[in-house]
Amino acid sequence: MLCQSNQYFELCIDKSADKLYNSIKSQYYIVKEIVMDKFTTVRKVFENNKNSENATTMSAYMKNQFEFYGIPSPERKKLFKEFIKSEKSYKIIDWCFLDKCYEDAHREFQYLVLDYLLAMKKYISFEDIKNIKRYITTKPWWDTTDFLCKVIGDIGLRDTRVSKLMIEWSINKNIWLTRTAILHQLAYKNKTDSGLLEKIICNCLGSDEFFINKAIGWALREYSKTEPEWVKTFINKYEGSLSSLSIKEAMKYII
């Protein structure tokens, strides 16, 4: 009897497992279909508003690294205003949809991801940074990095764990992660952690990478609007190690 009971129990487990697997599989295909429907709808909007002449100009501005539909930023935001508004109502990030957008060859799809994330930033947590990191390092260039660092920065105002992570990124070999670390406090003003800013910049001193030295100067220049004396002192302290580009950028608003 005991053996028969065990066999019955094992049979019930197998059936339950199969039922669970089929349920998960069904949900997966439903989600996949929803994502594809959403992506297809967005793609049609892009294709119906493409401008070949603009596309050539926009691609050239980005060193011909990316394809473009030729839709300027103001027009793109207007086209997808209601879409973004609708997505915000769900109060949850559709990472599957965003991943699909990032796979597309057209740069406007990545810009839509940025619009989406900035609109949904209060629903993004520290645990989501792994996804943002993937976007920073996929098809990387200054245009996407400089927007994604705003998303990281917003998380940093709500979660102190970001500070440690940014120090780690500041010594990463990937220049776009390093640039993000330098710029993530750009909009902080009087909330800027000057000690963190100093540590991150010091980790980057001696670099001959244009995008790193430009970012250092930009971060210092922006902070000089809030704490000009601190920036002056910083430049005097590290003048021998800062690049001429960084100093030039940093001193723009300092008399």
C-alpha positions as a Markdown table, in Angstrom:
| # | Residue | x | y | z |
|---|---|---|---|---|
| 1 | Met | 0.0 | 0.0 | 0.0 |
| 2 | Leu | 2.9 | 2.4 | 0.9 |
| 3 | Cys | 4.5 | 1.7 | -2.5 |
| 4 | Gln | 1.3 | 2.4 | -4.3 |
| 5 | Ser | 0.8 | 5.6 | -2.2 |
| 6 | Asn | 4.3 | 6.8 | -3.2 |
| 7 | Gln | 3.6 | 6.1 | -6.8 |
| 8 | Tyr | 0.4 | 8.0 | -6.7 |
| 9 | Phe | 2.1 | 10.9 | -4.9 |
| 10 | Glu | 4.9 | 11.0 | -7.6 |
| 11 | Leu | 2.3 | 10.9 | -10.3 |
| 12 | Cys | 0.5 | 13.9 | -8.8 |
| 13 | Ile | 3.8 | 15.8 | -8.6 |
| 14 | Asp | 4.6 | 15.0 | -12.3 |
| 15 | Lys | 1.1 | 16.2 | -13.3 |
| 16 | Ser | 1.4 | 19.4 | -11.2 |
| 17 | Ala | 4.9 | 20.1 | -12.7 |
| 18 | Asp | 3.6 | 19.6 | -16.2 |
| 19 | Lys | 0.6 | 21.8 | -15.5 |
| 20 | Leu | 2.9 | 24.5 | -14.1 |
| 21 | Tyr | 5.3 | 24.2 | -17.0 |
| 22 | Asn | 2.5 | 24.5 | -19.5 |
| 23 | Ser | 1.1 | 27.5 | -17.7 |
| 24 | Ile | 4.5 | 29.3 | -17.7 |
| 25 | Lys | 5.1 | 28.4 | -21.3 |
| 26 | Ser | 1.6 | 29.8 | -22.2 |
| 27 | Gln | 2.3 | 33.0 | -20.3 |
| 28 | Tyr | 5.7 | 33.3 | -22.0 |
| 29 | Tyr | 4.1 | 33.2 | -25.5 |
| 30 | Ile | 1.4 | 35.7 | -24.4 |
| 31 | Val | 4.0 | 38.1 | -23.2 |
| 32 | Lys | 6.1 | 37.6 | -26.3 |
| 33 | Glu | 3.1 | 38.3 | -28.5 |
| 34 | Ile | 2.3 | 41.4 | -26.5 |
| 35 | Val | 5.8 | 42.7 | -26.9 |
| 36 | Met | 5.9 | 42.0 | -30.6 |
| 37 | Asp | 2.6 | 43.7 | -31.1 |
| 38 | Lys | 3.8 | 46.8 | -29.2 |
| 39 | Phe | 7.1 | 46.8 | -31.1 |
| 40 | Thr | 5.4 | 46.4 | -34.5 |
| 41 | Thr | 3.1 | 49.3 | -33.7 |
| 42 | Val | 6.0 | 51.5 | -32.7 |
| 43 | Arg | 8.0 | 50.5 | -35.8 |
| 44 | Lys | 5.0 | 51.4 | -38.1 |
| 45 | Val | 4.9 | 54.9 | -36.5 |
| 46 | Phe | 8.6 | 55.3 | -37.2 |
| 47 | Glu | 8.4 | 54.1 | -40.7 |
| 48 | Asn | 5.4 | 56.3 | -41.5 |
| 49 | Asn | 7.3 | 59.4 | -40.4 |
| 50 | Lys | 10.8 | 58.7 | -41.7 |
| 51 | Asn | 12.7 | 61.4 | -43.6 |
| 52 | Ser | 15.5 | 60.1 | -45.8 |
| 53 | Glu | 17.2 | 63.5 | -46.1 |
| 54 | Asn | 17.3 | 64.0 | -42.3 |
| 55 | Ala | 18.4 | 60.4 | -41.8 |
| 56 | Thr | 21.5 | 60.9 | -43.9 |
| 57 | Thr | 22.4 | 64.1 | -41.9 |
| 58 | Met | 21.7 | 62.5 | -38.6 |
| 59 | Ser | 23.8 | 59.4 | -39.4 |
| 60 | Ala | 26.7 | 61.6 | -40.6 |
| 61 | Tyr | 26.6 | 63.5 | -37.3 |
| 62 | Met | 27.0 | 60.2 | -35.4 |
| 63 | Lys | 30.0 | 59.3 | -37.6 |
| 64 | Asn | 27.8 | 57.0 | -39.7 |
| 65 | Gln | 27.8 | 54.4 | -36.9 |
| 66 | Phe | 24.0 | 54.0 | -36.8 |
| 67 | Glu | 21.0 | 54.0 | -39.1 |
| 68 | Phe | 18.3 | 56.6 | -38.6 |
| 69 | Tyr | 14.7 | 57.1 | -39.7 |
| 70 | Gly | 15.5 | 60.8 | -39.8 |
| 71 | Ile | 13.0 | 61.9 | -37.1 |
| 72 | Pro | 14.3 | 64.8 | -34.9 |
| 73 | Ser | 13.9 | 64.6 | -31.1 |
| 74 | Pro | 11.0 | 67.0 | -30.7 |
| 75 | Glu | 9.0 | 65.2 | -33.4 |
| 76 | Arg | 9.8 | 61.8 | -31.9 |
| 77 | Lys | 8.6 | 62.9 | -28.5 |
| 78 | Lys | 5.4 | 64.3 | -30.0 |
| 79 | Leu | 4.7 | 61.1 | -31.9 |
| 80 | Phe | 5.1 | 58.9 | -28.9 |
| 81 | Lys | 3.7 | 61.2 | -26.2 |
| 82 | Glu | 0.5 | 59.2 | -25.8 |
| 83 | Phe | 2.3 | 55.9 | -26.0 |
| 84 | Ile | 4.6 | 57.0 | -23.1 |
| 85 | Lys | 1.7 | 58.2 | -21.2 |
| 86 | Ser | -0.1 | 54.9 | -21.6 |
| 87 | Glu | 3.0 | 53.0 | -20.5 |
| 88 | Lys | 3.3 | 55.1 | -17.4 |
| 89 | Ser | -0.1 | 54.1 | -16.3 |
| 90 | Tyr | 1.1 | 50.5 | -15.8 |
| 91 | Lys | 3.8 | 51.6 | -13.3 |
| 92 | Ile | 6.1 | 48.8 | -14.3 |
| 93 | Ile | 9.0 | 48.7 | -16.7 |
| 94 | Asp | 8.5 | 46.5 | -19.8 |
| 95 | Trp | 12.1 | 45.4 | -20.1 |
| 96 | Cys | 11.3 | 42.8 | -22.8 |
| 97 | Phe | 9.9 | 45.6 | -25.0 |
| 98 | Leu | 12.9 | 47.8 | -24.3 |
| 99 | Asp | 15.3 | 45.0 | -25.1 |
| 100 | Lys | 13.5 | 44.5 | -28.4 |
| 101 | Cys | 13.9 | 48.2 | -29.2 |
| 102 | Tyr | 17.6 | 48.1 | -28.4 |
| 103 | Glu | 18.1 | 45.3 | -30.8 |
| 104 | Asp | 16.8 | 47.4 | -33.7 |
| 105 | Ala | 19.4 | 49.0 | -36.1 |
| 106 | His | 17.7 | 52.4 | -36.1 |
| 107 | Arg | 19.0 | 54.8 | -33.5 |
| 108 | Glu | 15.5 | 56.3 | -32.8 |
| 109 | Phe | 14.5 | 53.0 | -31.2 |
| 110 | Gln | 17.3 | 53.5 | -28.6 |
| 111 | Tyr | 16.2 | 57.1 | -28.2 |
| 112 | Leu | 12.7 | 55.9 | -27.5 |
| 113 | Val | 14.1 | 53.6 | -24.8 |
| 114 | Leu | 15.7 | 56.7 | -23.2 |
| 115 | Asp | 12.4 | 58.7 | -23.4 |
| 116 | Tyr | 10.7 | 55.7 | -21.8 |
| 117 | Leu | 13.2 | 55.3 | -18.9 |
| 118 | Leu | 13.3 | 59.0 | -18.1 |
| 119 | Ala | 9.5 | 59.0 | -18.0 |
| 120 | Met | 9.4 | 55.9 | -15.8 |
| 121 | Lys | 12.4 | 56.7 | -13.6 |
| 122 | Lys | 10.6 | 56.6 | -10.3 |
| 123 | Tyr | 9.7 | 52.9 | -11.0 |
| 124 | Ile | 13.4 | 52.0 | -11.6 |
| 125 | Ser | 15.4 | 50.5 | -8.7 |
| 126 | Phe | 19.0 | 49.7 | -8.0 |
| 127 | Glu | 18.3 | 46.1 | -9.0 |
| 128 | Asp | 17.4 | 47.3 | -12.5 |
| 129 | Ile | 20.9 | 48.8 | -13.1 |
| 130 | Lys | 22.0 | 45.6 | -14.6 |
| 131 | Asn | 19.6 | 46.3 | -17.5 |
| 132 | Ile | 20.7 | 49.9 | -17.8 |
| 133 | Lys | 24.4 | 48.8 | -17.8 |
| 134 | Arg | 23.6 | 46.5 | -20.7 |
| 135 | Tyr | 22.2 | 49.4 | -22.7 |
| 136 | Ile | 25.2 | 51.6 | -21.9 |
| 137 | Thr | 27.5 | 49.0 | -23.3 |
| 138 | Thr | 25.4 | 48.0 | -26.3 |
| 139 | Lys | 25.8 | 50.2 | -29.4 |
| 140 | Pro | 27.6 | 52.6 | -27.1 |
| 141 | Trp | 28.2 | 56.3 | -27.9 |
| 142 | Trp | 27.9 | 59.6 | -26.1 |
| 143 | Asp | 24.3 | 60.2 | -27.2 |
| 144 | Thr | 22.8 | 57.3 | -25.3 |
| 145 | Thr | 25.3 | 57.3 | -22.4 |
| 146 | Asp | 24.6 | 60.9 | -21.5 |
| 147 | Phe | 20.9 | 60.1 | -21.2 |
| 148 | Leu | 21.3 | 56.8 | -19.4 |
| 149 | Cys | 23.6 | 58.4 | -16.8 |
| 150 | Lys | 20.6 | 60.6 | -15.8 |
| 151 | Val | 18.6 | 57.4 | -15.0 |
| 152 | Ile | 21.5 | 56.1 | -12.9 |
| 153 | Gly | 21.7 | 59.5 | -11.2 |
| 154 | Asp | 18.1 | 59.4 | -10.3 |
| 155 | Ile | 18.5 | 56.0 | -8.7 |
| 156 | Gly | 21.5 | 57.4 | -6.8 |
| 157 | Leu | 19.4 | 60.0 | -5.1 |
| 158 | Arg | 17.2 | 57.2 | -3.7 |
| 159 | Asp | 19.7 | 54.5 | -3.1 |
| 160 | Thr | 23.2 | 54.9 | -1.5 |
| 161 | Arg | 24.5 | 51.7 | -3.0 |
| 162 | Val | 24.9 | 53.6 | -6.3 |
| 163 | Ser | 27.9 | 55.5 | -4.9 |
| 164 | Lys | 30.0 | 52.3 | -4.4 |
| 165 | Leu | 29.0 | 51.0 | -7.8 |
| 166 | Met | 30.0 | 54.3 | -9.5 |
| 167 | Ile | 33.4 | 54.1 | -7.9 |
| 168 | Glu | 33.7 | 50.6 | -9.4 |
| 169 | Trp | 32.6 | 51.9 | -12.8 |
| 170 | Ser | 35.1 | 54.7 | -12.6 |
| 171 | Ile | 38.0 | 52.2 | -12.9 |
| 172 | Asn | 36.2 | 50.0 | -15.5 |
| 173 | Lys | 37.9 | 49.5 | -18.8 |
| 174 | Asn | 34.7 | 50.3 | -20.6 |
| 175 | Ile | 34.9 | 54.1 | -21.2 |
| 176 | Trp | 31.1 | 54.5 | -21.4 |
| 177 | Leu | 30.7 | 53.0 | -17.9 |
| 178 | Thr | 33.4 | 55.3 | -16.7 |
| 179 | Arg | 31.8 | 58.3 | -18.3 |
| 180 | Thr | 28.5 | 57.4 | -16.7 |
| 181 | Ala | 30.2 | 57.3 | -13.3 |
| 182 | Ile | 31.7 | 60.8 | -13.8 |
| 183 | Leu | 28.4 | 62.3 | -15.0 |
| 184 | His | 25.8 | 60.6 | -12.9 |
| 185 | Gln | 25.7 | 63.5 | -10.4 |
| 186 | Leu | 25.5 | 66.1 | -13.2 |
| 187 | Ala | 22.0 | 67.4 | -12.2 |
| 188 | Tyr | 22.5 | 67.1 | -8.4 |
| 189 | Lys | 23.5 | 70.7 | -7.8 |
| 190 | Asn | 23.6 | 71.2 | -4.0 |
| 191 | Lys | 22.9 | 67.5 | -3.5 |
| 192 | Thr | 26.3 | 66.6 | -5.1 |
| 193 | Asp | 28.6 | 64.4 | -3.0 |
| 194 | Ser | 31.8 | 66.3 | -3.6 |
| 195 | Gly | 33.9 | 63.6 | -2.0 |
| 196 | Leu | 32.5 | 61.0 | -4.4 |
| 197 | Leu | 33.0 | 63.4 | -7.3 |
| 198 | Glu | 36.6 | 63.9 | -6.4 |
| 199 | Lys | 37.3 | 60.2 | -5.9 |
| 200 | Ile | 35.7 | 59.3 | -9.2 |
| 201 | Ile | 37.6 | 62.0 | -11.2 |
| 202 | Cys | 40.9 | 61.1 | -9.5 |
| 203 | Asn | 40.4 | 57.5 | -10.6 |
| 204 | Cys | 40.3 | 58.8 | -14.2 |
| 205 | Leu | 43.2 | 61.3 | -14.1 |
| 206 | Gly | 45.9 | 60.6 | -16.6 |
| 207 | Ser | 43.5 | 59.3 | -19.2 |
| 208 | Asp | 44.1 | 60.3 | -22.8 |
| 209 | Glu | 40.5 | 59.4 | -23.8 |
| 210 | Phe | 38.6 | 62.4 | -25.2 |
| 211 | Phe | 35.2 | 61.3 | -23.9 |
| 212 | Ile | 36.6 | 60.8 | -20.4 |
| 213 | Asn | 38.4 | 64.1 | -20.2 |
| 214 | Lys | 35.4 | 65.9 | -21.7 |
| 215 | Ala | 33.2 | 64.4 | -19.1 |
| 216 | Ile | 35.5 | 65.4 | -16.3 |
| 217 | Gly | 35.4 | 69.0 | -17.5 |
| 218 | Trp | 31.6 | 68.9 | -17.9 |
| 219 | Ala | 31.0 | 67.5 | -14.4 |
| 220 | Leu | 33.3 | 70.2 | -12.9 |
| 221 | Arg | 31.8 | 73.0 | -15.0 |
| 222 | Glu | 28.3 | 72.0 | -13.9 |
| 223 | Tyr | 29.2 | 71.8 | -10.2 |
| 224 | Ser | 30.9 | 75.2 | -10.5 |
| 225 | Lys | 27.5 | 76.7 | -10.9 |
| 226 | Thr | 26.8 | 75.6 | -7.3 |
| 227 | Glu | 30.2 | 75.5 | -5.6 |
| 228 | Pro | 32.7 | 77.6 | -7.7 |
| 229 | Glu | 35.2 | 77.8 | -4.9 |
| 230 | Trp | 35.3 | 74.0 | -4.5 |
| 231 | Val | 35.9 | 73.6 | -8.2 |
| 232 | Lys | 38.7 | 76.2 | -8.2 |
| 233 | Thr | 40.4 | 74.4 | -5.3 |
| 234 | Phe | 40.0 | 71.1 | -7.0 |
| 235 | Ile | 41.6 | 72.4 | -10.2 |
| 236 | Asn | 44.5 | 74.0 | -8.3 |
| 237 | Lys | 45.0 | 70.8 | -6.4 |
| 238 | Tyr | 45.1 | 68.5 | -9.5 |
| 239 | Glu | 46.2 | 70.9 | -12.2 |
| 240 | Gly | 49.2 | 68.8 | -13.0 |
| 241 | Ser | 47.1 | 65.7 | -13.6 |
| 242 | Leu | 44.0 | 67.2 | -15.3 |
| 243 | Ser | 44.0 | 67.4 | -19.1 |
| 244 | Ser | 43.9 | 70.8 | -20.7 |
| 245 | Leu | 40.5 | 69.9 | -22.2 |
| 246 | Ser | 39.1 | 69.1 | -18.7 |
| 247 | Ile | 40.5 | 72.4 | -17.3 |
| 248 | Lys | 39.1 | 74.4 | -20.2 |
| 249 | Glu | 35.7 | 72.9 | -19.8 |
| 250 | Ala | 35.7 | 73.2 | -16.0 |
| 251 | Met | 36.7 | 76.9 | -16.0 |
| 252 | Lys | 34.0 | 78.1 | -18.4 |
| 253 | Tyr | 31.9 | 79.8 | -15.7 |
| 254 | Ile | 34.6 | 80.5 | -13.2 |
| 255 | Ile | 35.8 | 84.1 | -13.1 |
